Amino acid sequence: SSTRPRALGMGGDVGACAGGDAGDASVAVDLDVDALVAAATDPDPATQAERLKAWMGSGTSMLDLRAEKDFETRRFEGAVNIPFEDLDGRLHELPPRGTPLAVLLRQPDGPDDGATFEAQLRVFAADFKSRPWRVESAFVPDPIQSASGSDSLFLGIAQSAGVGVVSGAEPRNARGRLWEPSDAVARWLPRIERATRGGAAAANAEGVKNVLVDLGCGAGRDAVFAALRGWHVLALDSDAKGLARCAKLAETHGVASNVRGVRVDLNKKTPAEVCEMGARFAADVVATTSKDAPLMSTNRNRSNARLTFLAVRYMNRPLVNALPSLLPAGAFVCWFHFMRGAERTAVGRPNKARDLIEAGEMRVSFEKEREKRWEVLCDGVTVIPDGRPVSEFVAARAVDASETG
């Protein structure tokens, strides 16, 4: 079920639940590595030009696995660079598995280089999820095997195909990306921005500062997505490796100053302590971005920071139950986690009651706090491509005119 919100005094209607399936649910197919390599290494320039034309016309993103220096020397317009040597630690930067992808392989450094074309493509064949990425085409820098070190794909074939080639270092804040945030996050953050009259358009102007507390941020795709839209993000997780990836992703896209990672075991913190972390961070945002910061930061509820607490595939019942009584006016809560029924899918996990949300469970605590003017905007279910049901719960606490900064 879902509810359609009424005007909230924070910008009005912010939309309704999506419901149904989330993401790409296409059937996985085996990755034919040999066929991809055979096509990529066809020495006929005309054939390669036609392949490049087909790629350009398809709108498919391209992942360039060459070294950064080679990428900066010449590359196809719109390509995204992740050097092959870095790929294993950056798989979270790949697109959803059902998204078509083209790959430019790096040239092996001699016969002793284990990173053959086949080896590079096998990385995409499967991992622990046993579902390959959808690599639809592959290319190599020198398919016609011209003079040693020549990039014939760029120097002749691309020109005849009419495919743009550019050079030089990319500005960090203009780098393309293959990865996507969680589907529900991509839908709801823009709605919250409209509701608070802030977000990407007003991030650097006086007015509302949108602040996201990402509970269990993982590798940081949702956090960096928000930061790219102008949000200030407090990224919380107990995993040091995940936080390091989050920091690197933020740096890669030029938004490191908007993302603060903190290593913390949220299950060992009281709900009040977690909310205080968010409140202090919001006050810091106000203090560093507002001209009249000393006045506004003395009362966090009256500052022009608007808090959103986000949880994606993370469950903490004591925190869920306490948030309605602890968060200030103007706050949003977005909680997207696995529901009862996930244990009966082929994936089979999570499978413990404490890790699964029951239908209608999330709204109970918020409806108990009606005097604080909480409103449930969405209490629905989406089904992700592997068949597991995920809650889509969003609630907002309204702001009175007397409470706005």
N, C-alpha and C positions, 0 to 999 in steps of 0.2 A: 504494500500500500504506500501511498505518498500523499502529502498535503501540499497545496499550492499556497504560498505565503501571501499575506496581506501587506499593505504598505507599513513600513517599520519606522518611519521617521528618520531613516538613514539612507534614503535614496529610493525607497519604494520597492517594487516587485523585483526580486532577485532570481526568479525562475523556479522551476520545479524539478523533481527527480527525473532522471533519465529512464531508469528501469531497463529491463531486458538484458541483452548481451552487451558486454563491454569489450572493447578492443577488437582485434582481428581474430575471427574464429575459423579461418581457413584450415583445411585439412593439411597436416604436415606431409611432405613428400621427402623421399630420400634425396640427398644431395649427390648428383652424379659428377664426382670430381674429375674423372677421366674425360668426360665429354666437355666440361668447362675448360680444362687445360688444352684439349685438342682445338677447340674453337679459338682460344686466346692466342695460341701459337701458330695459327694458320699463316703461312708466309706471304699470302697473296694480299698486296696493299689494297686492292679494290674491295676484297672481302672484308678486310678490317675497317675500311672506310664505311661500308654499309652497316657493319656492326655498331660503329660509333654513332652513325645517324640514327639507328634504331634505339640506341640507349638514350640519346638526347631527346628523341621524340617521345619516349616513354615517360619522362618525368621522374624516373627512378634515381634515387640518391646514389652517389658514388663514394666508396671508402677507398682511400689511397693508403696503401701499406708501406710505401717507401719511406726512407729516412727523411727527417724534417728538412734537411738541407736540399735534398732532391725535390721535395715538394715545393719549396720556396723558389727553386730555379725555374721550374715550369710545372704547371698543373692545369687541370680542366676547371673551368669556372664552376663554382658550387661544390667541388669535391671537398671531402673532410679527411684530414690526415690523422691516422693513428699508426705510428710505425709498428711493423710486425713484431718487433722485439718487445714492444710495450703492450701488445694486444691482450695477453693473458690476464693482466691486471686491470684492463680497461674494458672488459666485456660489457660492463654496465653502460658503456657509452654507445653500444650498438642499438639499432632500432628494434622495435618489437619483432618477434620471430616471424610473424606473418607478413611483414612489410617487405616488398621487393627491394633488392639491393644489388648494385653492381660493385665489383671489387677490382681495383688496380693492384696487381701483385708486384712485389719488389723483385728485382733481378737478383738471383742467387749470386753470392760472391765466390764463384769458382766451384769446382766439383766436390770439394769437401764441405761446402755449406749445407747443413741439414735442412735449411729452409727452402726446399724445392718448391716449385709452383704447387705441386700436389700437397705437400706438407702444409703450406699456407692455407689452402682451401679446406683441408681436413679440420682445421680449427672451427669452421662454421658448420661442420657436419652434425655435431651433437656435443652436449656436455652432460652435466648431471641431470638435466631435465629431459634428456633423450629426445629433444625436438630440434631439428636443424634450423638455422637461419635460412631465409629464402633468397639465396644468391642466384640471380637469374642470368647474370653474365659476368665474365671475368676478362681482364685485359692484362697485357704485359707491356713493359716500356719499349721493347724492341722486337716485335713479332717477326719482322722480315730478316732478322739477324744480319743487320748491316754492319758497318765498321764497329769495332769494339767500343763499348761505352755509348753508342748512339741511342738516342731516344726517338726512334723512327715513328713511334705512335704519335708523338707531339710535333715532330719537325716536318713531317710530310703528310701523314695520313689524316691527322686532325684538320689540317688546312683543306684538304680535298673533301673532307666530310662536312666542313663548315662548322666545326666545333671550336668554341672559344678556348684559347690557352692564355693563362695569365702567369705573372711571376711576382716575386717579392713576398716579404713577410706579411701575414695577416694581422690586422689590429685585433687584440684579444676580444674587445667588445663587439666585433663584427664577425666572429668565427661562426661558421655553420655548425649544425649538430645533427646527428643521426638519432640520438636517444629521445625518448618522450617521457614526460612525467606520467604519473598515474592518471588514468582516464578521468576519474572523478575530480582529481585536483585540477586538471586542465579545464574542466567545465565550471567548477565552483569558484576558483580564485577570481576570474574576471567578473563574476556576478557580485562577489563581495566587494571588489573594487568599485563597481558601479554603485553599490549600496552605501559605501562609505565616502563616495566622491573623492577617492584617492587612487592608489595604485600606480600603474605605469605612467599615466599622464601627469600625475601630480607629485611624483616621488621626490622631486627636488624643489618643489615650490612650498611656500608656507601653506599649511592646511593639514589635512589628515595624513598621518604616517601609518601605513599598513604594516603591522608587525606580526610575523608568523613564528609560532613556537612549534617546531617539527619534532614530535615525540617518536623517537626511534627512527632517525633520519636515514639510516643505512648508508648507501653510497652517495646520497645527496641529490638525486635527480629532481625530486619535488622541491627541495630547498633552493637549488640553483635556478630552477624554472621560475620560482617566485622572485628570486633576486633579480633575474633578468627582466622582470616586469616592474621592478622598482621597490619591491618589498624589502624590509629589513628582517633577517631570519636568524633565529636562535635554533641551531641544529643540535639536538640532544641524542646521544646514543652511548651504549656501554662498550661498543666495539671500536677499538682504536683503528683497526684497518679500514672500517667503513668511514670513520671520521676523516682519515687521511685521504681517502678517495673523494669524499665530499669537498674537502679543502682544495684538492687538486682540480676538481671539476670547476669549482668557483673561480680558481685562479685562471684556468684555461679560458674561461669565458669573460674574464675581466670584471667579476663581481665579488672578488674576495672581501672587499671592504663591507659588503652587505650581508655576509654570512659569518656568524660566529659559532664555531663548533665547540661543544663542551662534552667531555666524556663523563657520563654519570649513569649509574644503574637506577633507573626510574623506579624499579620495583623495591628499592631500598630507601626511597624518599617518601615522605608523607605527601599527600595531595597539597597541603598548604605550602610545603617547601617547593614543590614543583611550580605551583602558581606564583610563588614569590620570585622564583628565577625568571619567569616570564615578565612579571611586573617590573623587576629591576632592569631587565634588558630594555623594556619599552621606555622606561625613564631615561636610560642611557641614550636611546635613539633620539628622544626629545631633546636631551641636553646637548647633543652633538649636531643636531640638524635644524633647531629652531632658534630664531633670533631672541625670542623672549623665553628661552629655556629656564632660567632660574625661577620665573613665576610659575610656569606650567609644571615643572617637574616636582614641585612641592606637593602636588596632589595628583597621584597617578590616574585616578578615575576622571580627573578633569583635564588631563593632558590631551593633546591632539593625536595621541597614538591609539590605534584601534587594534586590539589583540585578537588573533585567530589561533586557536589551538588545533593542531592537525595530527591525526594518527592514521597511518596507512599500514595495514597488516601488523598491528600491534594492539594488544589488549591489556588493560589495567583497570579492573572493575572498581577498586577503591577510588581511583582517580576519576573515572567516569561519574561515579555517584556523587563525588564532591565538587566537581567543576561548577555546577549551577549555582552553588552557594558561595563560591570563591571568586569567580570571574567578575570583572567590572562591567558596568553598562557599556554597550557598544560592542561587546565581545561576540565572537563567533566560535562555534565548535564544529569541526568536521571530523567524523570518525568513520573510516572505511576499513572494515576488517571482516575476516571469514565468519560465516554464519553456520548454524547447525545445518548439517547436510553435506558439508565439505568432507566429512569423514567417510561418507558413503560414495564418493567419487573414485575414479581410477587413481587419482593422486593419493587419496586416503589420509591426508593430513592438512591442518591439525586435527587431532582426533580425541582430544581431552576436553571435557565439558568446560573447564576453566579457560580454555583458549578459543571457545566458540561463542558467538553472540546468538542469543535466542531472538526469534521474531518479536518485535515490539519492545524488546528489553531496553533499548537505549533511551526511549522517550520517557520512561517512567520517572527518572530522577529530575528531568527538566520540567515535566508537568507538575511535579510537587513544588516547584519554585515559581508558580505563576505570578505571585506577588512581586517577583523581581522582573517581571515582564519578559520572560523567556518565551520564545515561540519556536516550535519545531517546523522548519522549512521543508525538510525532506526526511522520510523514514522509509526508504525503499530497499530494493535488492537488485543487484546486477550479477550477471554470471560471466566470469572471466573465461578466456578461451579454453582453459583446461577443465572447465565444467564446474568449478567450485563457486558457490554463491557467496557474494560479498555484500556487506551492509553499505548503504549509502545514507548516512545520517548527518544532517546539518541542522544546527539550532543557532538562534541569535537572540541576544538580549538587547532590547530596544534602548534608545537614548532619548531622554527628554531634552527639550530645547534648553533647559536650565543647566544640563549636564555637558553640553558641547563647549569645547574650548575655543 
